[in-house]
Amino acid sequence: MASSTSPFTAPASIASSVPPMPGLPLIGNLLEFRRDRLGLQDRAAKLGPITRLSLAHIPVYVVTCADLAHQILVDEAASFKKSPGLQFLMPLLGDGLLTAEGGTHKRHRKLLAPAFAPKRLAAYGDVMVGETLTQVASWRRGQRIDIAQEMMAMTLAIAGRTMFGADVRRDAPRVAEGLELAMRSMIESVTSPVQLGYRWPLPRHVRMRRAVAMLDQVVYRLIADGRRLGTDRGDVLSMLLLARDEDGTGLSDKQVRDEVMTLMLAGHETTANALTWSWYELGRNPGVLARLEQEIAEVVGDRRMTADDLPAMPWTAAVVDEAMRLHPPAYMMGRQALRDVTIGAHRIPERSTLLVYIRGIHRRDDYFPSPLAFKPERMLPEPKKARPRHHYLPFGAGPRVCIGSHFALMEAQLCLATMVQRARLRPLSTHVEAEPLITLRPRGGLPALVDDCR
């Protein structure tokens, strides 16, 4: 159970060499942080590669320099742990891969790694295409849909088949409601000026408990079904249930539950957002869509697509990559210093919180000229080779880089190409505001018309 004190503890001193963001007396930038986090971090990026915010008495350092980010995430990774803000996700995710530290994180990452090995990924491709075709088959010409909702349902179905070996389409409304409740509760807790432990019956804590109960009902049912079958069916859940350490120790239901819950959030939410933002940009850039349609027609034609087609489809990959540059689902990564550490020319005190602002790094004009323009050509193989790898961080970097990055990229490319091959979607808005929850969502979804489907 969480403590009644704040997880954010101000360090004994602050790095005076870091330029501060102007704010109000006593509360600093707290109100801006609550009302418009993206706008505040965008403004902080203009002050320098690292800027100090003040959330009341707590200094928070915003990093928008790729070199400094590399130091934090890779070179000095051992000097940091995950941001204390993740404490507010503990009721949902427990000690899963996203929140775990130290030996627990290493153990669980080792156990999960085989699930994302190349030979396993190859088997997932057909499921990804099949579930996409099922989603497209539910659309009708002239129908109005919310692309964001459709992508969430589709990627959850894919996660169900590939990760849990189950049909979870009927659970999509419950999972969507539960995850949204949990994310909004977590954001309220992080940005609240009053920090009280989880045992306090605050409205946001009540909502988190409701979300956890909704999702636990789904997850523990999947675990019970997997235990009953007791075989490796090629999915992540059965592999977790059968996994053993060198001493023969397996995972308890609670430990499996934490990993399944983490995969449910990270394994479908982020990809759904990447696909939604891809459709948003395709709607605003018809020339990019036309080139995508041409590539799919030349490589795939009218037959069913497979993962083997992807190496011959660089434009498809570039469209997804560029959408994640402009709208990275994991738009920032928090870290807390375990000791005094030097980042660039700045000495950062122990217990300081740093926010690596991925969206800000991706929108720097010295890394990506005309950064607000949607230009997939900059993500083609040759330009990518010429650019420092750490300028593009949609999956993070270092020892905590996303374990499912190859899975997510393959899924996004296969799903997008299959949808473009089979349907014509027309987003109804050319300007959608980004909403920064745990992931970066389009606020209010993405309404669209189905102009054609087959």
N, C-alpha and C positions, 0 to 999 in steps of 0.2 A: 504494500500500500504506500502511496506517495506521502512524502513528508508534507507538513503544513507550511513549510518555508519555501521560498522561491528557489528554483533550480539555477537561477541566474545569480551568481555572486560576483559583486564588483571586485576586480583585482585591487591589490594594495596600491598600485600606481598606474598611470596611463602613459601611453606612448605619446609624449608631447610633440614629437616630430611629425605626427600624422595630422594632416589638415582636418579641422573639425567642420561638420555640417552646421550652419547657423540654425538655431532653434530658440524655443521659448525659455524664459527663466524657470528653473526648477525641473520642469518636465522635459526640456530639450526637444527631441524629435518624436516623442511618444505619440502625440495625436496624429502626426503625419504617418507614422508607422502603422497605426491602426486603420487609418482612412485610405491610404494610397501607398502601399509598400513598393509597388513597381515604380511609381512616379518618384518617390523619395530616393530609391536606389539609382534610378536614372539620373537624378540631379546630383547625387553623390558621386557618380561616375565622372561627371564633368569637372569635379574639383581635383581629381588626381587618381592615380592607379590604386591607391588605398586611402580611404576616408573614414573618419571616426564619427559615428552617430552617437547621440546620447538619448537613451531610453530611461528618462528620469535620472537616477544615479548610476545607471549601468552603461558603460561604453561598449559599443559594438562596431567592429571594423568591417567595412564593405570593400571587397577586393574586386577590381575590374581589370586587372592586368594578367595576361596569360602566364607570364614568367613567374609572378608572385603566386598565382594559383598553382602552378607546377611545384613550387617549393612547398606549399601547404599540403597538397594532395599526394605528392610523390617523394620529393627529396627529404622533407621533414615530417613525413606521415606519422612516424613513431612519436612525434612531439604533440600530437593532437588526438582527441577522441571526437566522437560525433557530437553535434550541437546539443546543449542541454534542453533545447526546445523539444527534442524528440521524446523527452520524458512524458509529454502529454499524449504521445501515441502509444505508450506502453500498455494501457488497458486494452488497446486494439491488437497490437502486434506482439506484445509480450517480449520474449527474448529471441525473436527471429533475426534473420540475417541483416536486416536493415538497421536494427537497433542494438544488436549484440556487440560486445567489445571483447578484446583480448583473446583468451583461449577459447571461449565459447564461439566467437565469430570464426576463428580459424577452423575449429572442429566442424561447424555446420557448413562452412564454405567447402571444405574438403568432401563432406558427405554429399553436397549438392552438385559438385562439379561434374560428375559423370552424366548427370541428367542433361547437361548442355554440351556434351561432347559432339563432334561433327557427325558421327554415325547416328546418334539419336536425333539430331536436328534434321537430317535428311528424311527421317521417317515422319517428322511432323508436317512437312510441306503439304502433303496430300490432304491432311486434315484441315489446314489453314485455307486451302483453296475450296474444299468441300463446304466448310461452314460459311465462307463468303458467298458461294453460289446459293446456299440456303437463304441467306439474308437477302440477296438480290431477288430471289424468287418470291419474296413476300411483298415486293414493291409493285405498284401499278402505275401505268402512264397517267400523268396528270395529278398523281398523289402528292400531297404536301407532307414532308417528313422532317424530323430534326436529325440532321446528320450526326450530331454529337451522341444522341441517344442510340441511334442505329449502330454506331461504331462501338459503343459500350456493350451493347447486347451481343454483337458479333464477336468481339475480342474476348468477352467472358465465355462464350460458347467454345471458342478455340482453346482458351485456358482450361476449360472443363475437360475437353477431350484429350489434350496433350499433357496437361499437368496432373489431372486428377482422374483420368480414365472414366469420365462420367458425363452424362448429358445434363448440363446445368441451365439450359435455356429457360426453363420454368422458374428458376431462381433469380433471373436477371432483375426483375423489379425490386425484390428484397435486397439483393446485393447492392444495386445502385443506390437505394435509399439509405442502407446502412453505411456504405462508404461515404456518402455525402454528409450524413449526420456526423460521422466521426471526424471528417476533415474540417467541417465548420466548427465543431466543438474544439478541436485542437488549435485552430487559428484564433478562436476567441480566447483560449487559455494563454497562448503565447503572447498575445497583444494586450492582455488585461493588465491594468495598473495594480490590481489587487490579486496577489498570488496566494491561493489557498489550496491545500492538498486535496487529492481525489476523494477522500472520505467526506469532505464537506458537500452537502446536497445543493450545490449551486446548479442553476438551470443548465449550464453547459456540461456539467458532470453527469447530470441526469440524462441528457441527450446522448452522451458518450456511452453510458451504461446500456441505454436502449439500443444503440447501434451495435455494441458488442454482442448483446443477447441475440439480435437478429442474425448477425453473421455467424455466431457460434452454432446456431441451429443448423445452418448449411454445412459448415466446416466439419463439425463432429459427426454429422451423418455421412459425409464423404469418408472420413477416417474409419468409421465403423464398417462401412461397406468394403473398404480396402482391406481391413483386418480380416474380415470374413472370407474374402477371396484368397488372400495370402500368397499371391503369385506376382511375378514381375510382368505386368501387361504393357510395358514400354512407356508408362507415364511416370511423372515425377513422384507422385504420391506413393505408388507401390514401391518405387525405389527407396524412398525415405523409410517406409515401413519395414523394409527388408535390410536396410543398411546397418552395418555393425562396425564399431571401432576395432582396433587391433586386439583389444581384450575381450571382444565379443559383445560389448555393450551396445544396445540399440537405443532408439529414441522413444521416450514416453509419449502417450497421447497428447499431453500438454505441449511437449517440445515439437511434435509433428504439427499440432494445431497452430503454433506460432509461425512455423515456416509456411504452412499452407495459407494462413492469413496474409503473410507478407507477400507471397506469390500472387494471391488474389488481387492485392492492391497494385503491386509493381508489375505483375504479369499481364494485366489487361488495361488498367487505367492509363498508363503512359502511352501504350501503343494506340489506344483509342483516340487519345488527344493528338498524337502525331498524325493519324489519318484524318481527323477532323480538320486540323490546321492545313493539311495538304489539300483537301477539297476547298477550303476557304481560299487558298492562294490560287488554285486552278481556276476557280470562279472569277478571280480578278485578273487572270493572265491567260486569255484564250489561246495565245500563240504557244504557250508552254503546254497547254492541254492538247493542242493539235499535234505537236511534236511527240507527245506521249502516246497519243492514239496511233500515230504512224509507226512508232517503234513496236508497239504491241502487235499491230497488224502484220508487220514484216516478220517478226520473230515467232509469234504464236498463231496468228491467223484466227480461225474460228474454233480450234481445238481447245481442250482443257489445258490450262497452264500447269507447269510443274516447276519445282525448284531448280531443275537442270536448265531452265530457260534464263535464269537470272544473270549468269555471267555475260550473256549476249544483250543485256538490257541496261546499259549504263545510264541512260536518261531517266529511267524509272527510279533507279537508286539515287540519282542526283536530285530529283524532285523531292523525295522523302528527306534526304539529307539537308536540303536547303530549307524545307519547312521546319525541320528541327533546329536549324540555325536561327531563324527568325523567331520561332516560337518553341523553345526547348521545353518539353514537358517537365523535366527536372530543371527548373529555371534558376535554382540556387542550391548551394550545399553549405551546411553549417558545420563548423568545427570549434572545439574549445581547447585552448592551449593547456597541456599538462605540466608545462614548465615555462620559464622565460625562454623566448625563442626569437631569433633575428630573422625577419622577413624583409628581403631587400635591404634597405638602409635603416629599417625601423626595428627597435627592440620591443617586442610585444610581451606584456607581462603574463605570468601564469594565471590561468582561469579566465583569460579574455576570450570573448566570443568573436569569431570571424565568419563572415558570410561571403563565400565565393559566389559572386553574382554571374552565373553562366550566361544569362540573357544579355547582360551588359558587355561581357567579353565578346559574345557573338555579334554585337552591334557596334563594335569599334571600327571606325572608318580606316584606321591604319592597318587593321587586319583584313577587313572586307570592304573594299571601296564601294561607295553607294550602299551602305549597310542596310538601309530600310527597303531596298529594292529586292524583289524576288527573282534571283538569277541562278537557276540550277546549273548553268554552264560552269560556275565557279566550283561546283562539286563533282565535275567529271574527273576521271583518273589523273590526267596530266596536271591540271591546276592543283589538285589535292596533294600530289607528290611535291610540288614546288612550295607548298605552304607548311610552316611548322605544325606538326601534329597537334601540339597542345593549344593551338588557337581555336580548336573546335572540340568542345567537351560535353556533348549531349548525354554521355553516360558516365561522366566523371573521369577519374584517372587514379593510378596508383593501386595499392593493395585492396582498396574498397571500390574499384571500378565495378560497374554493374555486371554481375555474373551472367545475366541473360541478354547482353547486348546483341550478340549474333542472332539469337532467337528473335528478338524484337525487330531487328532490321529485316530479316528474312520474312517475317510475318507482315510487316508494313508493306514491303515491296510486292509480295504475292497478293495480298488483299487489295491494294490499290490497283494493280494491273488487272486483276480479275474484275473488279468493279468497273473500271474504265472500259474494259472489253465488252461488258454485258449491259451497261446502263449509262444514261446521261443524266447527271445530277446538276441542277442549277441553283447554287446558293442564292438566297434572296437578299443578302446584304453584302455590300462591298466594304463595310467597316464594322468590325466586331471588336469589342473591348475585351482585353485579356483579364481573367480573374485568377489571382494567385492563391490557390488553396495549397494543398501539399504538392499538387501538380498544377501546371498552367492550363486552364480551361478557357474556352470562349464563354464569356458571361452571357447567360441566357440561351446557350446552345447555338446551333447553326441551322436555322430553317432553310429548307430547299424544296424545289419542285423536281419530281421525277419526270423529265422530258421524254425519256424512252427507256425501256428495259426489255431484255430478251433472255 
